[in-house]
Amino acid sequence: MSDMFLIANITSWILLLVLAVSFLKLRKDLSGFLSDAKKPALQNMGLNKGERAPDKVYELLSEQEKHSKILVLLTSTSCDLCKRIYPALNPLQLKSKNRLKIILFTVGDEESVKHVLDEYELDVTAFPSLWPDIKETFRIEHIPYAYVFSNEGKVLNKGLVNSQEQLSYLLDYKL
């Protein structure tokens, strides 16, 4: 009887030790994950950093008044994640003190894009677009995706974004 009690006691201690080690490993993994939560995902997708914008986008960027940065945001009127990004755009523009120009390429027809601009009271340049055009032009697979361009039309930063913090990270702005 005492042998069975001893075996059960040793087994309990081994199990407790295994659980403690597992917990510590999980905690370490989660802390790394949580610290990267502000960093946009999929930064290896799309145009390369330093690459010039595609011709039709470059022409559009060169027509814009000079700003220190141009944020090109690729969205869709039917995308729930995109709807979480729209409210962050006006505060970003205000924070930038007119050093930032925001341009939306939004999957949807003119009416639905205008509805998004009105609903979120966005003061940005927006272009209704088709998904195949956005996908091909910007070489992306997912939205909402953002590019930060210089005045010269070169990619400064990019990534899949779904929060104001991730947009701020791309732009190096503290809100």
Protein Blocks (a to p, Z undefined) as FASTA:
>chain_A
ZZmmmmmmmmmmmmmmmmmmmmmmmmmmmmmmmmmmmpcghklgcjdehiacdfklmmmm
mmpccdfbdcdddddfklmklmmmmmmmmmmmmmnnopaccddddeddfklmmmmmmmno
pacddddddfklmmmmnopabdcddddddfkopafbgcddfbfklmmmmnopaZZ
